[in-house]
C-alpha cells in the first residue's frame, strides 16, 4: 500500500515539474499529505468509536435474554427482526444484542482452542444452549450487531474483516481478561453481549460488558 502511495506521489510531482518546473519533495511515510490517501489502520478506526459510540449503542438497545428466548420459542433462527435483530448486506444471519443478570456459570472450558462458559439463565427452562465466549473468539456478531460503521465505509472485504478482528481483540483485552480468573463453575455473571442466530439451539454470546461475582 505504501508503494502505491509513493507511486501516486511521484506521478503528482512529475506533473508539477512538467507544468511548473517545481518539484515538491515528500518524505516516505508522509505521501498521504500530498495524495489525500491515508493508510488504513483498523485499530484507530475501532478506538475512535468503541467507548464513545459502540458500547453506548449496545447498552441502549440490548434486549433482556429471557425476552429473546421467549420470542425464539426454541428456534433462534426464526427470530428475524424481532428482538432488535440486525442483518446487514455483509451478514448471512441476523445478529442480536442481549443482556442478562444473575446467570450461573454451569461449566467453564479454558483448555479448548475456543474458550467458553456455559450459562444457566434464571427463569429459562428451554433447550437452547447458552454460552459466553471467553477466548479465541469465533464469528462477527459484535461488528455486525452495531450500526455505527458499515461495510460501505471501507475499501474492501479485507478491511471489514480487520475491523472484526480488532473488535474481538478489544473484547479480549478489555472485557474478558480482567475477569478471566474469576470465571469458574458456580460464579454469577452479568453481561451485555452479541450473538449471531445461525443455529436454532445454540446461542453463542460474545460479551462487550462482563461482570463476574
QUICORQUI-V871663 format. One record per residue. N is the residue number from 0. RES is the residue in one small letter. PHI is phi in whole degrees, 0 to 359 (NA if undefined). OMEGA is omega as a letter, one per 20 degrees, with the letter a starting at -180 (none if undefined). D_CENTER is the distance of its C-alpha to the mean C-alpha in Angstrom with 2 decimals. Layout:
((N:RES:PHI:OMEGA:D_CENTER) (N:RES:PHI:OMEGA:D_CENTER))
//
This chain:
((0:x:NA:r:25.09) (1:x:297:r:27.37) (2:x:301:a:30.33) (3:x:296:r:29.52) (4:x:295:r:29.48) (5:x:298:r:32.73) (6:x:299:r:34.36) (7:x:297:a:33.43) (8:x:296:r:34.83) (9:x:296:r:37.98) (10:x:298:r:38.50) (11:x:298:a:38.39) (12:x:294:r:40.77) (13:x:297:r:43.13) (14:x:295:r:43.32) (15:x:297:r:44.05) (16:x:294:a:46.79) (17:x:298:a:48.33) (18:x:265:a:48.69) (19:x:237:a:49.17) (20:x:78:a:50.16) (21:x:254:r:47.56) (22:x:237:r:44.88) (23:x:255:a:41.76) (24:x:272:a:40.57) (25:x:240:r:36.80) (26:x:291:r:35.48) (27:x:298:a:33.07) (28:x:98:r:29.52) (29:x:243:a:30.57) (30:x:297:a:30.96) (31:x:298:r:28.28) (32:x:295:a:30.77) (33:x:266:a:33.17) (34:x:272:a:31.10) (35:x:85:a:28.45) (36:x:259:r:25.71) (37:x:239:a:23.21) (38:x:297:a:21.39) (39:x:292:r:17.64) (40:x:229:a:15.71) (41:x:297:r:11.89) (42:x:297:r:12.28) (43:x:295:a:14.35) (44:x:298:a:12.23) (45:x:287:r:9.28) (46:x:303:a:12.17) (47:x:293:a:13.90) (48:x:244:a:11.64) (49:x:298:a:9.64) (50:x:286:a:12.78) (51:x:277:a:14.75) (52:x:226:a:12.79) (53:x:293:a:9.25) (54:x:299:r:10.61) (55:x:300:r:13.88) (56:x:296:a:12.62) (57:x:296:r:11.14) (58:x:298:a:14.36) (59:x:281:a:16.46) (60:x:250:r:15.48) (61:x:301:a:14.72) (62:x:258:r:17.53) (63:x:305:a:19.69) (64:x:298:r:19.03) (65:x:293:r:22.76) (66:x:294:r:22.83) (67:x:296:a:20.17) (68:x:295:r:22.13) (69:x:294:r:25.34) (70:x:295:a:24.31) (71:x:293:r:23.11) (72:x:52:r:26.58) (73:x:91:a:25.82) (74:x:216:a:23.70) (75:x:297:a:20.02) (76:x:289:a:20.19) (77:x:272:a:22.85) (78:x:292:a:20.81) (79:x:62:a:19.94) (80:x:278:r:19.37) (81:x:297:r:20.80) (82:x:62:r:18.94) (83:x:77:a:16.74) (84:x:298:r:15.29) (85:x:240:r:13.34) (86:x:226:a:14.09) (87:x:272:a:13.66) (88:x:297:a:15.93) (89:x:271:a:13.45) (90:x:257:r:12.50) (91:x:264:a:15.24) (92:x:222:r:14.80) (93:x:287:r:14.11) (94:x:238:a:11.00) (95:x:227:r:11.86) (96:x:245:a:11.30) (97:x:234:r:14.09) (98:x:226:r:16.04) (99:x:211:r:18.82) (100:x:229:r:21.55) (101:x:73:r:24.01) (102:x:285:r:22.64) (103:x:259:r:24.55) (104:x:283:a:23.26) (105:x:282:r:25.45) (106:x:198:a:24.64) (107:x:229:r:22.44) (108:x:242:r:21.92) (109:x:252:a:21.37) (110:x:261:a:23.45) (111:x:287:r:21.70) (112:x:300:r:19.27) (113:x:259:a:16.47) (114:x:284:a:17.06) (115:x:216:r:17.07) (116:x:237:r:18.81) (117:x:279:a:20.63) (118:x:246:r:21.05) (119:x:254:a:24.08) (120:x:267:r:23.46) (121:x:303:r:26.58) (122:x:88:a:28.43) (123:x:256:a:26.76) (124:x:236:a:29.17) (125:x:280:a:27.75) (126:x:253:r:26.84) (127:x:277:r:23.06) (128:x:276:a:21.59) (129:x:242:r:18.81) (130:x:231:r:16.92) (131:x:243:r:14.30) (132:x:286:a:12.54) (133:x:228:r:13.92) (134:x:168:a:13.80) (135:x:49:a:13.17) (136:x:285:r:10.08) (137:x:258:r:10.36) (138:x:83:a:8.65) (139:x:221:a:5.66) (140:x:296:r:5.99) (141:x:294:r:3.18) (142:x:299:a:3.35) (143:x:276:r:6.76) (144:x:271:r:7.79) (145:x:273:a:7.82) (146:x:236:a:10.90) (147:x:290:r:11.35) (148:x:238:a:10.83) (149:x:228:r:11.77) (150:x:306:a:12.72) (151:x:294:r:16.20) (152:x:284:a:15.40) (153:x:240:a:15.28) (154:x:288:a:18.17) (155:x:201:a:17.13) (156:x:294:r:14.87) (157:x:298:r:14.83) (158:x:296:r:13.31) (159:x:297:r:10.59) (160:x:293:r:9.97) (161:x:294:r:10.20) (162:x:298:r:7.50) (163:x:298:r:5.08) (164:x:301:a:7.46) (165:x:292:r:7.63) (166:x:297:r:4.40) (167:x:292:r:5.56) (168:x:297:r:8.87) (169:x:293:r:8.57) (170:x:303:a:7.92) (171:x:296:a:10.86) (172:x:284:a:12.97) (173:x:253:a:12.92) (174:x:250:a:12.26) (175:x:273:a:13.73) (176:x:303:r:16.29) (177:x:298:a:18.22) (178:x:241:a:19.10) (179:x:304:a:19.06) (180:x:293:a:22.87) (181:x:273:a:23.35) (182:x:283:a:21.57) (183:x:212:r:24.70) (184:x:304:r:26.51) (185:x:95:r:27.82) (186:x:289:r:25.42) (187:x:254:a:24.18) (188:x:233:r:20.54) (189:x:245:r:19.03) (190:x:204:r:15.35) (191:x:238:a:12.82) (192:x:198:a:9.94) (193:x:237:r:8.50) (194:x:216:r:10.23) (195:x:257:a:11.34) (196:x:275:r:15.10) (197:x:254:r:16.25) (198:x:218:a:18.83) (199:x:292:a:21.61) (200:x:243:a:22.02) (201:x:238:r:18.87) (202:x:254:a:16.11) (203:x:254:a:13.53) (204:x:264:r:11.34) (205:x:259:a:8.35) (206:x:284:r:9.58) (207:x:246:r:8.59) (208:x:218:a:12.39) (209:x:212:r:14.89) (210:x:236:r:18.65) (211:x:241:a:21.17) (212:x:245:none:24.84))
//
